[in-house]
Amino acid sequence: MTGYNRLRELEEGTKSEVKRKLIAELISVGSTTINELAKLVGLSIPTVTKLVSELQRLGWITTAGKLEIPGGRYPILYKLQEEAAYFIGVDVKHEYINIGIIDIVGVLRYTAYEVPYKLENSEDALSQLCELVKEHVSLSGHKMREILNINFNIPGRINPMTGESHNLFNFDPTRSLAEVLGERIGTRVSLDNDTRGMTYGEYTQGVCRHSKPRNMLYINASWGIGLGIIIDRKIHLGKSGFTGEIGHITAFDNQIICHCGKKGCFETEVSGSALRRMIVDRIRAGESSILSELVLSGQELSLEAIIKAAKQEDVLVLELLGELGAKLGRQIAGLINTLNPEMVVIGGSLSQTGDYLLESILPVVRTYSLNIVNRDTEIVTAELGDRAGLIGACMQARIRRFSGNSVSNDY
């Protein structure tokens, strides 16, 4: 039985919503007992026992041994059946995409990194994105009807509740992008922005996987700058999914025009694009750097080249990276004072410069945040690097299929 048929039987049966909730709880906790499941869903033990038996018959749930407790009978542990269903995450970058397939337990079964793709706001780029996904489903050995949801991480302003993209591929005002993608690919689709995808990846499988802080902030310091927010162990979306736009806080009295059209945005001085601009300006003004030849020859200066220069301890790059980190530290101090999180994770491309960025952030945070507040907050560098977005997309694809947050046509 394919994942699609298994899901159809679940949804056509009695108490389908409660069964979906049981599956969602097992996605969250991994394995547990009937008694604990009953507490989680707020139902009686006999009712949950009956529902679990039905889910076992349908192939969703299996046993996972017994829970060893002091005295008495050991209760049976239940977990999800690994091959019950599969989910796809697609992390869309400007020059490539990363694609992954996970099973319902969350194990990656297939990955393809840096698949060439040019992100443009065109019908051709949208069609190519759909074809690449279908191609890699075929390469993985899976069938599309085994896939219960695909979650795309896309840059820009995304409303994950409605599946709308406000910056890219918004060609049909009568339908959401999730609906269009779902129709072209042939399965359910959900969307989120790239920063929240990275946040969820680090939270579920990265630097937070053991501590699972109740409240966490993720700083995406890449070409732009974004913020992911975890509150009470859940991604905070806001009313329309537009939380975390710290790059467009008015922070500087400068005349630099941001890509949003306004002046003085935080992103104009704290981002990968700002760092590149400052390096190019300083080199053209006569300063020396490992990057001088590249810049003066008129070649494009990539973020990857800047990160490599930082790792080689280029004096100019480290100086400017330190200035950027100090400005970022002041903003993080304000966030800590406001939200009092247990953890702040510094991620994105610029976090791959090693400890240089973090070391410039920490003293500024201590200076500008309240001591009584910042002592509760651990500030760390992300672990997953470029994999964070893909892993987050896969994990979101899984949980959203059972939380009712995938919004495409019903396949």
C-alpha positions in Angstrom: 0.0 0.0 0.0 1.4 3.4 -1.0 1.6 6.3 1.5 -1.2 8.0 -0.5 -3.6 5.0 -0.2 -2.7 4.5 3.5 -3.5 8.2 4.1 -6.8 7.9 2.1 -7.9 5.0 4.3 -7.0 6.9 7.4 -9.0 10.0 6.3 -12.0 8.1 5.1 -12.3 6.1 8.4 -13.9 7.2 11.6 -12.1 9.6 14.0 -9.6 10.6 11.2 -8.7 13.9 12.9 -7.8 12.1 16.1 -5.7 9.6 14.3 -3.9 12.3 12.5 -3.2 13.9 15.8 -1.8 10.7 17.2 0.5 10.4 14.2 1.6 14.1 14.8 2.3 13.4 18.4 4.5 10.3 17.5 6.3 12.5 15.0 7.1 14.8 17.9 8.0 12.3 20.6 9.4 9.4 18.6 8.0 6.5 20.7 5.8 6.4 23.7 3.1 4.3 25.6 -0.6 4.2 25.2 -1.0 6.0 28.6 1.2 8.8 27.5 -0.5 9.1 24.1 -3.8 9.3 25.9 -2.5 12.2 28.0 -1.2 14.0 24.9 -4.4 13.8 22.9 -6.8 14.1 25.9 -8.7 10.9 25.4 -9.3 7.8 27.5 -6.9 4.9 27.5 -9.5 2.4 26.0 -10.2 4.9 23.1 -6.5 5.4 22.3 -5.9 1.7 22.5 -8.6 1.1 19.9 -7.3 3.9 17.7 -3.7 2.7 17.9 -4.8 -0.8 16.9 -6.5 0.6 13.9 -3.4 2.6 12.9 -1.4 -0.6 13.3 -3.7 -2.4 10.9 -3.3 0.5 8.4 0.5 0.2 8.6 1.1 3.6 10.4 2.2 2.4 13.8 4.3 -0.5 15.0 5.7 -1.6 18.4 9.1 -0.5 19.7 9.8 -2.9 22.6 8.8 -2.2 26.2 9.4 0.7 28.5 11.5 -0.6 31.5 10.1 0.8 34.7 10.7 -0.2 38.3 8.2 -2.8 39.4 5.1 -4.0 37.6 4.5 -4.9 34.0 6.6 -3.1 31.4 4.2 -1.1 29.1 4.6 -1.5 25.3 6.2 1.4 23.4 4.7 2.4 20.1 6.4 4.2 17.2 5.7 5.1 13.6 6.4 2.6 10.9 9.4 3.9 8.9 8.0 3.1 5.5 4.5 4.3 6.1 5.1 7.5 4.1 7.7 9.7 2.6 8.2 13.5 2.4 10.3 15.8 0.3 12.1 19.0 1.3 13.3 21.4 -1.4 15.6 24.3 -0.3 15.7 26.8 -3.1 18.9 28.9 -3.4 19.8 31.6 -6.0 22.2 29.3 -8.0 21.1 25.8 -7.1 18.6 23.7 -5.1 19.0 21.0 -2.5 16.5 18.2 -2.5 15.9 15.5 0.2 13.5 12.7 0.9 12.7 11.5 4.4 10.6 8.7 5.8 7.9 9.4 8.4 10.4 8.7 11.3 12.6 11.6 9.9 15.5 9.6 8.4 16.9 11.0 5.2 16.5 8.4 2.5 17.8 10.5 -0.5 19.7 13.7 -0.9 20.9 15.8 -3.9 22.9 18.9 -3.0 23.7 21.8 -5.3 21.5 20.8 -8.2 22.1 23.5 -10.8 19.2 25.9 -10.9 18.9 29.7 -11.6 16.3 31.3 -9.4 14.5 33.9 -11.5 11.0 35.2 -11.3 9.8 33.6 -14.6 7.5 30.9 -15.8 10.5 29.0 -17.2 12.2 29.0 -13.8 9.0 27.8 -12.1 8.6 25.0 -14.7 12.2 23.9 -14.3 11.8 23.8 -10.5 8.9 21.4 -10.9 10.7 19.2 -13.4 13.8 19.0 -11.2 11.7 17.7 -8.3 9.9 15.1 -10.4 13.3 14.0 -11.9 14.8 13.5 -8.5 11.8 11.6 -7.2 12.4 9.2 -10.1 16.2 9.0 -9.4 15.5 8.2 -5.8 13.5 5.1 -6.8 10.3 6.4 -5.2 6.9 7.0 -6.8 5.1 10.3 -6.5 2.1 8.6 -4.9 4.4 7.6 -2.0 5.1 11.2 -1.3 2.5 12.8 1.1 3.9 16.4 1.0 6.6 18.5 -0.4 7.8 21.6 1.5 9.6 24.3 -0.5 11.9 26.8 1.2 11.8 29.9 -1.0 13.5 33.3 -0.4 11.3 36.3 0.2 8.0 36.9 1.9 6.0 33.7 2.2 2.7 33.1 4.0 3.0 29.4 5.0 -0.6 29.4 6.2 -2.0 30.2 2.7 0.9 28.9 0.6 1.4 32.4 -1.0 4.7 33.9 -2.2 4.7 37.6 -2.4 8.1 38.0 -4.2 8.5 35.1 -6.6 6.3 33.1 -9.0 3.2 35.1 -8.2 1.8 34.8 -11.7 -1.8 33.8 -11.0 -3.5 36.1 -8.5 -6.4 33.6 -8.1 -4.3 30.7 -6.8 -1.5 30.4 -4.3 1.9 29.2 -5.3 1.5 26.1 -3.2 -1.6 25.2 -5.3 0.2 25.8 -8.6 3.2 23.7 -7.5 1.0 20.9 -6.2 -0.9 20.7 -9.5 2.2 20.6 -11.6 4.1 18.1 -9.5 1.1 15.9 -8.5 1.2 15.9 -4.7 0.5 18.1 -1.7 2.8 21.2 -1.3 3.6 23.6 1.6 5.8 26.6 1.5 8.0 28.6 3.9 10.8 31.1 3.7 14.4 30.1 3.7 15.2 31.5 7.2 12.4 29.6 8.9 13.5 26.5 7.1 17.0 26.9 8.4 15.7 27.6 11.9 13.6 24.4 12.0 16.5 22.4 10.7 18.9 23.6 13.4 16.2 23.2 16.0 15.2 19.6 15.1 18.5 18.1 13.9 21.2 20.6 14.6 22.7 22.5 17.5 19.4 22.4 19.5 18.6 18.7 19.0 19.6 17.7 22.5 18.7 20.7 24.6 15.5 21.5 22.7 15.2 25.0 24.2 11.7 26.3 24.7 12.5 29.6 23.2 15.2 30.1 20.5 16.3 32.7 18.0 18.1 31.9 14.8 20.0 34.6 13.0 20.4 33.9 9.3 23.5 36.0 8.3 23.8 35.3 4.6 23.4 37.5 1.6 20.7 39.3 3.5 19.9 39.0 7.2 16.8 37.3 8.7 15.5 36.0 12.0 13.7 32.8 12.8 11.8 32.6 16.1 10.9 29.6 18.2 8.4 30.3 21.0 7.2 27.5 23.2 9.0 25.0 20.9 7.0 26.1 17.9 7.9 28.3 14.9 6.4 31.7 15.4 4.8 32.9 12.1 2.9 36.0 13.1 -0.4 36.8 11.5 0.7 36.4 7.9 4.0 34.6 8.2 6.1 37.7 8.0 8.0 37.6 11.3 11.7 37.9 11.4 12.3 40.8 9.0 15.1 42.3 11.1 17.0 43.2 7.9 14.4 45.9 7.3 14.4 47.6 10.7 15.5 51.2 10.3 18.8 51.0 12.1 21.2 53.4 10.4 21.2 57.1 9.4 22.8 56.4 6.0 21.9 57.1 2.4 22.2 53.5 1.2 19.1 52.3 -0.6 18.1 48.8 0.5 16.7 46.4 -2.1 13.3 46.9 -0.4 13.5 50.6 -1.6 14.0 52.2 1.8 17.1 53.8 3.3 18.9 53.0 6.5 17.7 49.3 6.8 19.8 47.1 9.1 20.6 44.9 6.1 22.4 47.8 4.3 25.3 47.5 6.8 24.9 44.0 8.3 24.6 41.3 5.7 26.8 39.4 3.2 25.9 41.9 0.5 26.9 44.8 2.7 30.2 43.1 3.6 31.0 42.6 -0.1 30.2 46.2 -0.9 32.5 47.4 1.9 35.4 45.1 0.9 35.1 46.2 -2.7 35.1 49.9 -1.7 38.1 49.5 0.6 40.1 47.6 -2.0 39.3 50.2 -4.8 40.4 52.9 -2.3 43.9 51.3 -2.2 43.8 48.8 0.7 45.3 45.3 0.2 43.6 42.0 0.5 43.8 38.4 -0.7 40.8 39.5 -2.7 42.5 42.5 -4.4 43.3 40.9 -7.7 39.8 39.5 -8.0 38.2 42.8 -7.3 40.5 45.0 -9.3 40.2 42.7 -12.4 36.5 43.4 -12.4 35.4 39.8 -11.5 32.3 39.2 -9.4 33.2 38.8 -5.7 31.2 35.9 -4.3 30.3 35.3 -0.6 32.2 32.0 -0.9 35.4 33.9 -1.7 34.9 36.2 1.2 34.4 33.3 3.6 37.5 31.6 2.3 39.5 34.8 2.8 38.3 35.1 6.4 39.4 31.5 7.1 42.8 32.5 5.6 42.9 35.4 8.2 42.8 38.2 5.6 43.3 41.3 7.7 40.8 43.5 5.7 38.1 40.9 5.7 38.5 40.1 9.4 38.4 43.8 10.3 35.2 44.4 8.4 33.7 41.1 9.6 34.4 42.3 13.2 32.6 45.6 12.5 29.7 43.8 11.1 29.6 41.4 14.1 29.6 44.4 16.5 26.6 45.9 14.8 24.8 42.6 14.8 25.6 42.1 18.5 23.8 45.3 19.4 20.7 44.1 17.6 20.9 40.7 19.3 21.2 42.4 22.6 17.9 44.2 22.0 16.3 40.9 21.0 17.6 39.2 24.1 16.2 42.1 26.3 12.9 41.8 24.5 12.3 38.0 24.2 14.6 36.5 26.9 15.4 33.3 24.9 17.4 30.3 26.2 19.5 30.2 23.0 20.5 32.4 20.1 22.0 30.5 17.1 24.2 32.3 14.6 23.7 30.7 11.2 23.7 31.4 7.5 26.7 31.7 5.2 28.6 34.2 7.3 28.6 31.8 10.3 30.9 29.6 8.3 33.8 32.1 8.9 34.6 30.1 12.0 34.7 31.8 15.4 35.5 35.2 14.0 31.9 36.4 13.7 30.8 35.0 17.0 33.8 36.5 18.9 32.9 39.9 17.7 29.3 39.5 18.7 29.6 38.2 22.3 31.3 41.2 24.0 28.8 43.6 22.4 25.9 41.5 23.5 27.2 41.6 27.1 27.6 45.4 26.9 24.2 46.2 25.6 21.9 43.6 27.1 20.8 43.4 30.7 23.0 41.1 32.8 20.0 39.5 34.5 18.6 38.6 31.0 21.7 37.7 29.0 23.0 35.2 31.6 19.9 33.0 30.7 20.9 33.0 27.0 23.5 30.8 25.3 24.9 32.2 22.0 26.2 29.5 19.7 27.2 29.0 16.0 24.9 26.8 13.9 26.1 23.2 13.2 24.4 22.2 10.0 25.8 24.8 7.6 24.2 24.6 4.1 22.3 21.5 5.1 20.1 23.3 7.6 17.6 24.6 5.1 17.1 21.2 3.4 16.7 19.3 6.7 14.3 21.9 7.9 12.3 21.7 4.7 12.0 17.9 5.0 11.0 18.1 8.7 8.4 20.8 7.9 7.0 18.7 5.0 6.4 15.9 7.4 4.8 17.7 10.3 2.6 20.0 8.1 1.0 17.1 6.4 -0.5 16.1 9.7 -1.1 19.5 11.2 -3.3 20.5 8.2 -0.8 23.2 7.0 -0.3 22.0 3.5 -2.6 23.8 1.2 -2.5 22.5 -2.3 -5.1 20.5 -4.2 -6.2 17.2 -2.7 -4.2 14.5 -4.5 
